[in-house]
């Protein structure tokens, strides 16, 4: 039996982190299907993707456009949507975004 201790540093609103979580879950399930005696423990730690984000939520699309430029933000959303789709995630890029400290 192998005991795997996995330390994860993640922001609660980071789409890349969510894709990584789904991939980790699939990898653990795959490993346990061939090695059912193995054990996994995970420890989650906060990562503040943008600690300077506004404490009052703002329009997410406008925020990304001002931070990265409209064309780059559109490209990033398309890329993330495609990656998410492969993991069974349907990302929504609208809505509001702000500082994530309270969510941790």
C-alpha positions as CSV (number, residue, x, y, z in Angstrom):
1,X,0.0,0.0,0.0
2,X,1.2,3.5,-0.9
3,X,0.1,6.5,1.0
4,X,0.0,9.7,-1.2
5,X,0.0,13.0,0.6
6,X,-1.0,15.8,-1.8
7,X,-0.6,19.4,-1.0
8,X,-2.7,21.8,-3.1
9,X,-2.4,25.5,-3.3
10,X,-5.4,27.0,-5.0
11,X,-7.6,30.0,-5.4
12,X,-11.3,29.3,-5.1
13,X,-12.2,31.3,-8.2
14,X,-9.3,30.2,-10.5
15,X,-10.5,28.2,-13.5
16,X,-7.1,26.7,-14.0
17,X,-7.2,25.4,-10.4
18,X,-10.7,23.9,-11.0
19,X,-9.4,22.1,-14.1
20,X,-6.5,20.8,-12.1
21,X,-8.8,19.6,-9.3
22,X,-10.9,17.6,-11.9
23,X,-7.8,16.1,-13.4
24,X,-6.4,15.1,-10.0
25,X,-9.7,13.4,-9.1
26,X,-9.6,11.5,-12.4
27,X,-6.0,10.5,-11.8
28,X,-6.7,9.3,-8.2
29,X,-9.7,7.3,-9.5
30,X,-7.6,5.7,-12.2
31,X,-4.8,4.8,-9.8
32,X,-7.3,3.3,-7.3
33,X,-8.9,1.2,-10.0
34,X,-5.6,-0.7,-10.4
35,X,-4.2,-0.2,-6.9
36,X,-7.3,-0.2,-4.5
37,X,-5.0,-0.5,-1.5
38,X,-3.4,2.9,-2.1
39,X,-4.6,5.8,0.0
40,X,-4.7,9.5,-0.8
41,X,-4.9,12.5,1.5
42,X,-5.2,16.1,0.2
43,X,-4.4,19.3,2.1
44,X,-5.7,22.5,0.6
45,X,-4.0,25.9,1.1
46,X,-5.1,29.3,-0.1
47,X,-3.5,31.1,-3.0
48,X,-4.6,34.6,-3.7
49,X,-4.5,34.8,-7.4
50,X,-5.0,38.6,-7.2
51,X,-4.7,39.9,-3.7
52,X,-5.1,43.4,-5.1
53,X,-8.5,42.7,-6.6
54,X,-11.2,45.1,-5.6
55,X,-13.1,44.2,-2.4
56,X,-16.3,45.3,-4.1
57,X,-17.2,43.0,-7.0
58,X,-16.9,44.4,-10.5
59,X,-18.0,43.1,-13.9
60,X,-15.8,40.2,-14.8
61,X,-15.6,40.7,-18.6
62,X,-14.8,44.4,-18.2
63,X,-12.2,43.7,-15.5
64,X,-10.4,41.1,-17.7
65,X,-10.6,43.4,-20.8
66,X,-9.0,46.2,-18.8
67,X,-6.3,43.9,-17.3
68,X,-5.4,41.9,-20.4
69,X,-6.9,43.8,-23.4
70,X,-10.2,42.7,-25.0
71,X,-8.6,40.5,-27.7
72,X,-6.4,38.6,-25.2
73,X,-9.3,38.2,-22.7
74,X,-11.5,36.7,-25.5
75,X,-8.7,34.3,-26.5
76,X,-8.2,33.3,-22.9
77,X,-11.9,32.6,-22.4
78,X,-12.0,30.5,-25.6
79,X,-9.0,28.5,-24.5
80,X,-10.3,27.9,-21.0
81,X,-13.8,27.0,-22.3
82,X,-12.2,24.3,-24.5
83,X,-10.1,22.9,-21.6
84,X,-13.0,22.9,-19.3
85,X,-15.3,21.2,-21.8
86,X,-12.8,18.3,-21.9
87,X,-13.2,17.9,-18.1
88,X,-16.9,18.2,-18.1
89,X,-16.9,21.8,-16.9
90,X,-19.0,24.4,-18.6
91,X,-17.4,27.7,-17.6
92,X,-19.4,30.9,-17.5
93,X,-17.3,34.0,-18.0
94,X,-19.9,36.6,-17.2
95,X,-20.9,37.9,-13.8
96,X,-18.9,39.7,-11.2
97,X,-15.4,39.2,-9.7
98,X,-13.6,40.6,-6.7
99,X,-11.2,39.8,-3.9
100,X,-11.3,36.1,-2.9
101,X,-9.8,36.4,0.7
102,X,-13.2,35.9,2.3
103,X,-13.9,32.7,0.3
104,X,-10.7,31.1,1.7
